[in-house]
Amino acid sequence: PHHHHLFYMEPVRGVLDGVADAKVPLLDDDDVASEDEEDPNAPRLPWGIRKKLLDEAPPGDGARPQSGDEVTVHYEGRLLDGTIIGSSRDSGKPFTFVIDERPRQIIQGMELAVQTMQKGEVSEFTIAPRFAYDDLGSPPLVP
């Protein structure tokens, strides 16, 4: 569909099933260190995406979404200086997408991030440009 470009302007910060939201500053590669304080069962994030768990998922089956799954998240995307570049809260509706669907509806970092999450979890992800807009940016919001 032609409208998928809309979504390129609004990524990054996920809460599965719209329970809450996560914010994701977009970092320069140099700013992103890899940290591992997370669940050993979760898929590993590549260098360049850092996760901070804000609210644990309520007890459940521990399932995480995988490639091909449809997920629904609330997100807020921010630049490092705090500028909001997109938020599902603006519309009041969570954002639904299919992981690894092409053409991609969201930035790659978001696809990778949600696969580490469980339903109801709230996390903050810091995503390097290579997993976001790279050097191209996404004018006018993302330099």
C-alpha positions in Angstrom: 0.0 0.0 0.0 1.1 3.6 -0.7 0.6 4.8 2.8 3.4 2.9 4.4 5.7 5.9 4.2 3.7 7.6 6.9 5.1 5.1 9.3 8.7 6.0 8.5 8.3 9.2 10.4 7.2 7.6 13.6 9.2 5.0 15.3 10.7 4.0 18.3 9.8 2.9 21.7 7.7 0.0 22.4 5.3 -1.5 24.8 3.7 -4.6 23.7 -0.1 -4.5 23.6 -0.2 -0.8 24.4 0.1 -1.1 28.1 2.5 1.8 28.3 5.3 3.4 26.3 9.0 3.4 25.8 11.2 6.2 24.5 14.1 5.8 22.2 16.7 8.4 21.6 18.6 7.9 18.4 22.3 7.8 19.0 25.4 8.1 17.0 27.2 4.8 16.8 30.0 6.1 19.0 27.5 6.9 21.8 26.1 3.4 22.1 27.8 0.9 24.3 26.5 -2.6 24.7 25.1 -3.4 28.1 23.7 -6.7 29.3 21.6 -6.7 32.4 18.7 -8.3 30.6 16.9 -11.6 30.5 19.2 -14.4 29.3 16.3 -16.0 27.4 15.6 -12.9 25.4 16.9 -12.6 21.8 20.2 -10.8 21.8 20.2 -7.3 20.5 23.0 -6.3 18.1 25.6 -3.8 19.1 24.0 -0.4 18.5 20.7 -1.1 20.3 20.6 -0.8 24.0 17.7 -1.8 26.2 16.6 -0.5 29.5 13.7 -2.4 31.2 11.3 0.1 32.8 8.4 -2.1 33.8 8.5 -5.9 33.8 5.8 -7.8 32.0 3.0 -9.2 34.3 3.3 -12.9 34.9 2.3 -14.8 31.8 3.6 -17.4 29.4 6.8 -15.4 28.7 6.2 -15.5 25.0 8.0 -13.0 22.8 7.0 -12.0 19.3 8.9 -13.4 16.3 9.4 -12.7 12.7 6.1 -12.7 10.9 4.1 -11.9 14.1 1.8 -8.9 14.2 2.5 -6.8 17.3 0.7 -3.7 18.7 2.8 -1.2 20.6 2.6 2.3 22.1 5.8 4.1 21.3 7.4 7.5 21.5 10.4 8.3 19.3 12.9 10.9 20.4 16.2 12.3 19.2 19.0 12.4 21.7 18.2 16.0 22.5 14.7 15.0 23.6 12.9 16.2 20.4 9.9 13.9 19.9 9.8 12.6 16.3 6.8 10.4 16.6 4.4 9.1 19.2 1.4 6.8 19.1 0.1 8.8 22.0 -0.6 11.7 19.7 -3.3 9.7 17.9 -4.4 7.9 21.0 -4.1 4.6 19.1 -1.3 2.1 19.4 0.7 1.2 16.4 0.4 -2.3 14.8 2.9 -3.8 12.5 4.2 -7.2 11.3 7.8 -8.0 12.2 10.0 -8.3 9.1 7.2 -7.3 6.8 8.5 -5.6 3.6 8.3 -2.9 2.7 9.3 -2.2 6.3 6.7 -0.1 8.2 9.0 0.9 11.0 12.8 1.2 11.6 14.7 -2.0 11.8 15.7 -1.2 15.4 12.1 -1.3 16.5 11.6 -4.6 14.8 14.6 -6.0 16.7 13.6 -4.4 20.0 10.0 -5.7 20.2 11.3 -9.3 19.8 13.0 -9.0 23.2 9.8 -7.9 24.8 6.9 -9.7 26.5 3.3 -8.6 26.6 2.8 -5.7 29.0 6.5 -4.9 29.3 7.7 -1.3 29.1 11.2 -0.7 27.9 13.4 2.1 26.6 15.6 1.4 23.7 18.5 3.5 22.5 19.0 2.8 18.8 22.0 3.7 16.7 21.5 5.3 13.2 22.4 2.2 11.4 19.2 0.6 12.8 17.1 3.7 12.3 17.5 6.1 9.4 21.2 5.7 8.8 22.8 8.9 7.4 19.7 9.7 5.3 17.7 11.0 8.2 13.9 11.3 7.7 13.3 15.0 6.9 12.0 17.2 8.3 12.0 15.6 11.7 15.1 13.4 11.8 18.3 15.2 10.8 
